[in-house]
Amino acid sequence: MALVERPNLPESHPDRFLSCKEAMKDRFNELVEAKQPMTDLHAEAIAAGWNENEAREGILGLLEARVAMEKEMDLEEAQRTKARDENNH
């Protein structure tokens, strides 16, 4: 099981939000693949030392990135299917 990494930047640092997302990324992917609730990730991030807002915004950012990736994959699959259909006619 991947662990959420502890913060390594002060709360005032401009890259702290990105650092939080990076700290949660591996655990987020595990939970998505296992179809587990993100409430587990939120609790783990808080326990690791991230504040409520960082944990919530980090999860939201990871979810948005995941949705964008899945949309891109769906679009690519649709394009491949269309190309195959056109080649078969």
DSSP file (Angstrom, degrees, kcal/mol; ACC not computed):
  #  RESIDUE AA STRUCTURE BP1 BP2  ACC     N-H-->O    O-->H-N    N-H-->O    O-->H-N    TCO  KAPPA ALPHA  PHI   PSI    X-CA   Y-CA   Z-CA
    1    1 A M              0   0    0      0, 0.0     2,-0.1     0, 0.0    26,-0.1   0.000 360.0 360.0 360.0 129.4    0.0    0.0    0.0
    2    2 A A        -     0   0    0     24,-0.2     2,-0.3    25,-0.1    22,-0.0  -0.466 360.0-141.1 -72.9 148.6    1.3    3.4   -1.0
    3    3 A L        -     0   0    0     -2,-0.1     2,-0.5    45,-0.0    24,-0.2  -0.843  17.4-111.1-111.2 150.0    1.4    6.0    1.7
    4    4 A V        -     0   0    0     -2,-0.3    20,-0.2    22,-0.1    19,-0.1  -0.681  41.8-125.1 -75.3 126.1    0.6    9.7    1.5
    5    5 A E        -     0   0    0     18,-1.4    43,-0.1    -2,-0.5     3,-0.1  -0.390  22.0-108.4 -74.5 151.3    3.9   11.5    2.0
    6    6 A R        -     0   0    0      1,-0.1    43,-0.2    -2,-0.1    -1,-0.1  -0.386  45.2 -87.0 -72.7 154.6    4.3   14.2    4.7
    7    7 A P        -     0   0    0      0, 0.0    -1,-0.1     0, 0.0     4,-0.1  -0.362  38.8-177.4 -61.1 141.4    4.5   17.9    3.7
    8    8 A N        +     0   0    0      8,-0.1    -2,-0.0     2,-0.1     8,-0.0   0.295  62.8  65.8-122.3   5.7    8.0   18.9    2.9
    9    9 A L  S    S-     0   0    0      7,-0.1     2,-0.0     4,-0.1     0, 0.0  -0.938  90.0-101.9-124.8 149.7    7.3   22.6    2.2
   10   10 A P    >   -     0   0    0      0, 0.0     3,-2.1     0, 0.0     6,-0.1  -0.330  37.1-109.6 -66.1 154.9    6.1   25.3    4.5
   11   11 A E  T 3  S+     0   0    0      1,-0.3     5,-0.1    -4,-0.1    -2,-0.0   0.761 117.9  56.9 -57.6 -25.8    2.4   26.2    4.3
   12   12 A S  T 3  S+     0   0    0      4,-0.1    -1,-0.3     3,-0.0     0, 0.0   0.550  79.5 113.8 -83.7  -6.6    3.3   29.6    2.8
   13   13 A H    X   -     0   0    0     -3,-2.1     3,-1.5     1,-0.1     4,-0.3  -0.439  67.9-136.2 -69.9 135.7    5.3   28.1   -0.1
   14   14 A P  T 3  S+     0   0    0      0, 0.0     3,-0.3     0, 0.0     4,-0.3   0.718 102.5  51.6 -66.1 -20.5    3.6   28.7   -3.6
   15   15 A D  T 3> S+     0   0    0      1,-0.2     4,-2.4     2,-0.1     5,-0.2   0.308  77.9 101.6 -97.2   9.4    4.3   25.0   -4.7
   16   16 A R  H <> S+     0   0    0     -3,-1.5     4,-2.4     1,-0.2    -1,-0.2   0.895  78.6  53.3 -63.4 -39.9    2.7   23.4   -1.6
   17   17 A F  H  > S+     0   0    0     -3,-0.3     4,-2.2    -4,-0.3    -1,-0.2   0.937 111.5  45.8 -60.6 -46.1   -0.6   22.6   -3.4
   18   18 A L  H  > S+     0   0    0     -4,-0.3     4,-2.4     1,-0.2    -1,-0.2   0.886 111.1  53.7 -62.5 -38.4    1.3   20.8   -6.2
   19   19 A S  H  X S+     0   0    0     -4,-2.4     4,-2.3     2,-0.2    -1,-0.2   0.881 107.1  51.6 -63.2 -38.4    3.4   19.1   -3.5
   20   20 A C  H  X S+     0   0    0     -4,-2.4     4,-1.4     2,-0.2    -2,-0.2   0.930 109.5  48.7 -65.1 -46.1    0.3   17.8   -1.8
   21   21 A K  H  X S+     0   0    0     -4,-2.2     4,-1.2     1,-0.2     3,-0.4   0.924 113.0  48.2 -59.1 -43.9   -1.2   16.4   -5.1
   22   22 A E  H  X S+     0   0    0     -4,-2.4     4,-0.5     1,-0.2     3,-0.3   0.885 108.3  54.8 -63.6 -39.0    2.2   14.7   -5.8
   23   23 A A  H  < S+     0   0    0     -4,-2.3   -18,-1.4     1,-0.2     4,-0.3   0.785 115.9  38.2 -65.7 -27.3    2.2   13.3   -2.2
   24   24 A M  H  X S+     0   0    0     -4,-1.4     4,-2.9    -3,-0.4    -1,-0.2   0.568  90.5  94.6 -98.1 -11.6   -1.2   11.7   -2.7
   25   25 A K  H  X S+     0   0    0     -4,-1.2     4,-2.5    -3,-0.3     5,-0.2   0.876  85.1  44.4 -55.9 -50.1   -0.9   10.6   -6.3
   26   26 A D  H  X S+     0   0    0     -4,-0.5     4,-1.9     1,-0.2    -1,-0.2   0.920 117.4  45.1 -64.2 -43.3    0.2    7.0   -5.7
   27   27 A R  H  > S+     0   0    0     -4,-0.3     4,-2.4     2,-0.2    -1,-0.2   0.894 111.1  54.7 -66.7 -39.1   -2.3    6.3   -3.0
   28   28 A F  H  X S+     0   0    0     -4,-2.9     4,-2.6     1,-0.2    -2,-0.2   0.937 108.1  48.9 -57.0 -48.6   -5.0    8.0   -5.1
   29   29 A N  H  X S+     0   0    0     -4,-2.5     4,-2.5     1,-0.2    -1,-0.2   0.882 109.7  52.0 -62.4 -38.6   -4.3    5.7   -8.0
   30   30 A E  H  X S+     0   0    0     -4,-1.9     4,-2.1     2,-0.2    -1,-0.2   0.937 111.3  46.7 -60.6 -46.3   -4.4    2.6   -5.7
   31   31 A L  H  <>S+     0   0    0     -4,-2.4     5,-2.9     2,-0.2     4,-0.4   0.891 112.2  50.2 -65.8 -39.6   -7.8    3.7   -4.4
   32   32 A V  H ><5S+     0   0    0     -4,-2.6     3,-1.2     3,-0.2    -1,-0.2   0.948 111.9  47.2 -62.7 -48.3   -9.2    4.4   -7.8
   33   33 A E  H 3<5S+     0   0    0     -4,-2.5    -1,-0.2     1,-0.3    -2,-0.2   0.858 116.0  44.7 -62.4 -35.2   -8.1    1.0   -9.1
   34   34 A A  T 3<5S-     0   0    0     -4,-2.1    -1,-0.3    -5,-0.2    -2,-0.2   0.437 110.0-124.2 -87.8  -0.2   -9.6   -0.7   -6.1
   35   35 A K  T < 5 +     0   0    0     -3,-1.2    -3,-0.2    -4,-0.4    -4,-0.1   0.902  57.3 154.8  56.0  44.3  -12.8    1.3   -6.3
   36   36 A Q      < -     0   0    0     -5,-2.9    -1,-0.2    -6,-0.1     2,-0.1  -0.673  48.7 -92.1 -99.1 156.0  -12.3    2.6   -2.8
   37   37 A P    >>  -     0   0    0      0, 0.0     3,-1.1     0, 0.0     4,-0.6  -0.350  20.8-132.9 -70.6 146.8  -13.7    5.8   -1.4
   38   38 A M  H 3> S+     0   0    0      1,-0.2     4,-2.4     2,-0.2     5,-0.2   0.605  98.0  81.8 -73.3 -11.5  -11.7    9.0   -1.5
   39   39 A T  H 3> S+     0   0    0      1,-0.2     4,-2.3     2,-0.2    -1,-0.2   0.856  88.2  56.5 -61.3 -32.0  -12.6    9.6    2.1
   40   40 A D  H <> S+     0   0    0     -3,-1.1     4,-2.3     2,-0.2    -1,-0.2   0.925 107.1  47.6 -62.2 -44.2   -9.8    7.2    3.0
   41   41 A L  H  X S+     0   0    0     -4,-0.6     4,-2.6     2,-0.2    -2,-0.2   0.904 110.1  52.4 -64.7 -41.7   -7.4    9.4    1.1
   42   42 A H  H  X S+     0   0    0     -4,-2.4     4,-2.2     1,-0.2    -1,-0.2   0.943 111.4  46.2 -59.5 -48.3   -8.6   12.5    2.7
   43   43 A A  H  X S+     0   0    0     -4,-2.3     4,-2.4     1,-0.2    -1,-0.2   0.890 112.7  50.4 -62.7 -39.8   -8.1   11.0    6.2
   44   44 A E  H  X S+     0   0    0     -4,-2.3     4,-1.7     2,-0.2    -1,-0.2   0.881 109.4  51.0 -66.9 -38.1   -4.7    9.7    5.3
   45   45 A A  H  X>S+     0   0    0     -4,-2.6     5,-2.3     2,-0.2     4,-0.7   0.915 110.8  48.2 -65.8 -42.3   -3.6   13.1    4.0
   46   46 A I  H ><5S+     0   0    0     -4,-2.2     3,-1.1     1,-0.2    -2,-0.2   0.929 111.2  50.9 -62.6 -44.4   -4.7   14.8    7.2
   47   47 A A  H 3<5S+     0   0    0     -4,-2.4    -1,-0.2     1,-0.3    -2,-0.2   0.818 106.2  56.1 -62.7 -30.3   -2.9   12.2    9.2
   48   48 A A  H 3<5S-     0   0    0     -4,-1.7    -1,-0.3    -5,-0.1    -2,-0.2   0.636 129.0 -94.2 -77.8 -13.6    0.2   12.8    7.2
   49   49 A G  T <<5S+     0   0    0     -3,-1.1     2,-0.2    -4,-0.7    -3,-0.2   0.456  80.7 131.5 117.6   0.7    0.2   16.5    8.0
   50   50 A W      < -     0   0    0     -5,-2.3    -1,-0.4     1,-0.1     2,-0.1  -0.575  56.5-116.9 -80.9 149.2   -1.7   18.2    5.2
   51   51 A N     >  -     0   0    0     -2,-0.2     4,-2.7     1,-0.1     5,-0.2  -0.369  28.9 -99.6 -83.7 169.6   -4.5   20.6    6.2
   52   52 A E  H  > S+     0   0    0      1,-0.2     4,-2.7     2,-0.2     5,-0.2   0.899 121.6  46.7 -53.6 -48.5   -8.2   20.1    5.3
   53   53 A N  H  > S+     0   0    0      2,-0.2     4,-3.1     1,-0.2     5,-0.3   0.917 112.2  49.6 -64.6 -44.2   -8.1   22.5    2.4
   54   54 A E  H  > S+     0   0    0      2,-0.2     4,-2.6     1,-0.2    -1,-0.2   0.926 113.2  47.1 -60.2 -44.9   -4.9   21.0    0.9
   55   55 A A  H  X S+     0   0    0     -4,-2.7     4,-2.3     2,-0.2    -2,-0.2   0.939 115.7  44.5 -62.9 -47.4   -6.3   17.5    1.2
   56   56 A R  H  X S+     0   0    0     -4,-2.7     4,-2.3    -5,-0.2    -2,-0.2   0.939 117.6  43.5 -63.5 -48.4   -9.6   18.4   -0.4
   57   57 A E  H  X S+     0   0    0     -4,-3.1     4,-2.6    -5,-0.2    -1,-0.2   0.860 112.3  54.0 -67.9 -35.2   -8.1   20.5   -3.2
   58   58 A G  H  X S+     0   0    0     -4,-2.6     4,-2.3    -5,-0.3    -1,-0.2   0.924 110.1  46.4 -63.9 -44.0   -5.4   17.9   -3.8
   59   59 A I  H  X S+     0   0    0     -4,-2.3     4,-2.7     2,-0.2    -2,-0.2   0.920 112.2  51.0 -63.8 -43.6   -8.0   15.2   -4.2
   60   60 A L  H  X S+     0   0    0     -4,-2.3     4,-2.6     1,-0.2    -2,-0.2   0.922 110.4  49.4 -59.6 -44.5  -10.1   17.4   -6.5
   61   61 A G  H  X S+     0   0    0     -4,-2.6     4,-2.1     1,-0.2    -1,-0.2   0.897 111.9  48.2 -61.9 -41.0   -7.1   18.2   -8.6
   62   62 A L  H  X S+     0   0    0     -4,-2.3     4,-2.2     2,-0.2    -2,-0.2   0.895 111.8  49.9 -66.9 -39.8   -6.2   14.5   -8.9
   63   63 A L  H  X S+     0   0    0     -4,-2.7     4,-2.6     2,-0.2    -2,-0.2   0.918 110.2  50.2 -63.7 -43.5   -9.8   13.6   -9.8
   64   64 A E  H  X S+     0   0    0     -4,-2.6     4,-2.3     1,-0.2    -2,-0.2   0.910 111.4  48.5 -61.5 -42.3   -9.9   16.3  -12.5
   65   65 A A  H  X S+     0   0    0     -4,-2.1     4,-2.2     2,-0.2    -1,-0.2   0.896 111.5  50.3 -64.8 -39.7   -6.6   15.0  -14.0
   66   66 A R  H  X S+     0   0    0     -4,-2.2     4,-2.5     2,-0.2    -2,-0.2   0.920 110.7  48.6 -64.9 -43.8   -8.0   11.5  -14.0
   67   67 A V  H  X S+     0   0    0     -4,-2.6     4,-2.4     1,-0.2    -2,-0.2   0.917 111.4  50.1 -62.7 -43.3  -11.2   12.5  -15.7
   68   68 A A  H  X S+     0   0    0     -4,-2.3     4,-2.1     1,-0.2    -1,-0.2   0.903 111.3  49.2 -61.5 -41.5   -9.2   14.5  -18.3
   69   69 A M  H  X S+     0   0    0     -4,-2.2     4,-2.3     2,-0.2    -2,-0.2   0.916 111.6  48.5 -64.5 -43.5   -7.0   11.4  -18.9
   70   70 A E  H  X S+     0   0    0     -4,-2.5     4,-2.4     2,-0.2    -2,-0.2   0.877 110.1  51.6 -66.6 -37.1  -10.0    9.1  -19.3
   71   71 A K  H  X S+     0   0    0     -4,-2.4     4,-2.4     2,-0.2    -1,-0.2   0.912 110.0  49.9 -63.3 -41.8  -11.7   11.5  -21.7
   72   72 A E  H  X S+     0   0    0     -4,-2.1     4,-2.4     2,-0.2    -2,-0.2   0.906 110.9  49.0 -62.7 -42.6   -8.5   11.6  -23.8
   73   73 A M  H  X S+     0   0    0     -4,-2.3     4,-2.3     2,-0.2    -1,-0.2   0.899 111.1  50.1 -65.1 -40.4   -8.4    7.8  -23.8
   74   74 A D  H  X S+     0   0    0     -4,-2.4     4,-2.3     2,-0.2    -2,-0.2   0.904 110.8  49.8 -63.4 -41.4  -12.1    7.6  -24.9
   75   75 A L  H  X S+     0   0    0     -4,-2.4     4,-2.3     2,-0.2    -2,-0.2   0.921 110.7  49.3 -63.9 -44.4  -11.5   10.1  -27.7
   76   76 A E  H  X S+     0   0    0     -4,-2.4     4,-2.2     1,-0.2    -1,-0.2   0.902 111.3  49.6 -62.4 -40.7   -8.4    8.1  -28.9
   77   77 A E  H  X S+     0   0    0     -4,-2.3     4,-2.5     2,-0.2    -1,-0.2   0.899 110.0  51.0 -65.0 -40.5  -10.4    4.9  -28.9
   78   78 A A  H  X S+     0   0    0     -4,-2.3     4,-2.4     1,-0.2    -2,-0.2   0.896 110.1  49.9 -63.7 -39.8  -13.3    6.5  -30.8
   79   79 A Q  H  X S+     0   0    0     -4,-2.3     4,-2.3     2,-0.2    -2,-0.2   0.898 111.1  48.7 -65.6 -40.5  -10.8    7.7  -33.4
   80   80 A R  H  X S+     0   0    0     -4,-2.2     4,-2.5     2,-0.2    -2,-0.2   0.910 111.9  49.5 -64.8 -41.7   -9.3    4.2  -33.8
   81   81 A T  H  X S+     0   0    0     -4,-2.5     4,-2.5     2,-0.2    -2,-0.2   0.918 111.2  48.9 -63.4 -43.4  -12.8    2.7  -34.1
   82   82 A K  H  X S+     0   0    0     -4,-2.4     4,-2.4     2,-0.2    -2,-0.2   0.913 111.2  49.9 -62.9 -42.4  -13.7    5.3  -36.7
   83   83 A A  H  X S+     0   0    0     -4,-2.3     4,-2.0     2,-0.2    -2,-0.2   0.907 111.4  48.7 -63.7 -41.9  -10.5    4.6  -38.7
   84   84 A R  H  X S+     0   0    0     -4,-2.5     4,-1.5     2,-0.2    -2,-0.2   0.924 111.4  49.9 -62.7 -44.2  -11.1    0.8  -38.6
   85   85 A D  H  < S+     0   0    0     -4,-2.5     4,-0.4     1,-0.2    -2,-0.2   0.894 111.1  49.0 -61.9 -40.6  -14.7    1.3  -39.7
   86   86 A E  H >< S+     0   0    0     -4,-2.4     3,-0.8     1,-0.2    -1,-0.2   0.864 110.4  50.8 -68.6 -35.2  -13.6    3.5  -42.6
   87   87 A N  H 3< S+     0   0    0     -4,-2.0    -1,-0.2     1,-0.2    -2,-0.2   0.756 106.1  56.0 -72.5 -24.7  -10.9    1.0  -43.6
   88   88 A N  T 3<        0   0    0     -4,-1.5    -1,-0.2     1,-0.2    -2,-0.2   0.484 360.0 360.0 -86.5  -3.6  -13.5   -1.9  -43.6
   89   89 A H    <         0   0    0     -3,-0.8    -1,-0.2    -4,-0.4    -2,-0.2   0.413 360.0 360.0-109.0 360.0  -15.8   -0.1  -46.1
